[in-house]
């Protein structure tokens, strides 16, 4: 809850005695967590303060939420594209408006130096912005990073003044036959921890934060005779990290004109994804990648007790127990029956 007035006065009178916040390696996200954010899309430019080594106050307490987003940290096998990224450590999915977009993350940890680095191994899903639609249409795609040019999304620890530049290159693959298209995305990233202080959110929470400015530039190319640039998308954010939560407790997004577009702030965090009941999660998510059928599993106790593959005339073709991933050795239109203790869900799917 928001700290008392006396405590605020004491803090403000002794800023010079307060150590700058450090986001340490222990705060890295792990599979199984989700964060729910409330979003306000009516903030003004006064909330974007210049870079400074002096303590700042960002007070959003007078704002109201407009809608909610949820960021999930999934196990890769919970996605329909796991076979394309078998070495990823976790996958993320933004639930509210980009349900079909999955980002696969690899993690390396240098224990001797105490450094953690998360990088994007690839992106899979549907095109969700105009630049991607221009390049890909609305069809599914898989974007894989070259092994030596992955995009950094998190590098810990983070301290005031830390700065990261990196570039990455992704080739677009066809979802159906997994062949490369003559399309690619180049990504240029710039991150800098440029300010620190106190953040107050509309739900009366307060955090001691480190602000990180992030600028990501996505350049889209298509190949005719040579690579031709289709367009460019620049995404800018100010993320507020504290030393307790695993993801930013507040994020200011910037529009194409350099003005604040929205403020997304921490509302809830859990390590069991309890907001998803089996019925809600599994009623619609059943994935087939050409060799295997996937049933997303959010918790170990939610692993299906049985998965049965039927022919359209009702014959049992395959039956598996206590596994979320099963091989499919038959072709054509089939029926998958997934059973938990108190729930049975049947879905048709086409095995090609």
Secondary structure as UniProt FT lines:
FT   HELIX           5..13
FT   HELIX           15..17
FT   HELIX           25..27
FT   TURN            31..32
FT   STRAND          34..40
FT   HELIX           45..47
FT   STRAND          56..59
FT   TURN            61..62
FT   STRAND          67..74
FT   HELIX           76..78
FT   TURN            80..81
FT   HELIX           82..84
FT   TURN            86..87
FT   STRAND          90..94
FT   TURN            95..97
FT   TURN            99..100
FT   STRAND          102..110
FT   TURN            111..114
FT   STRAND          115..126
FT   HELIX           130..136
FT   TURN            137..138
FT   STRAND          140..145
FT   TURN            147..148
FT   STRAND          151..156
FT   TURN            160..161
FT   STRAND          163..174
FT   TURN            175..177
FT   STRAND          180..200
FT   TURN            202..203
FT   STRAND          206..223
FT   STRAND          227..241
FT   STRAND          250..254
FT   TURN            256..257
FT   STRAND          260..270
FT   TURN            274..275
FT   HELIX           278..282
FT   TURN            283..284
FT   STRAND          287..288
FT   STRAND          292..294
FT   HELIX           300..302
FT   STRAND          306..311
FT   TURN            312..313
FT   STRAND          316..321
FT   STRAND          325..327
FT   STRAND          332..340
FT   TURN            341..342
FT   STRAND          343..351
//
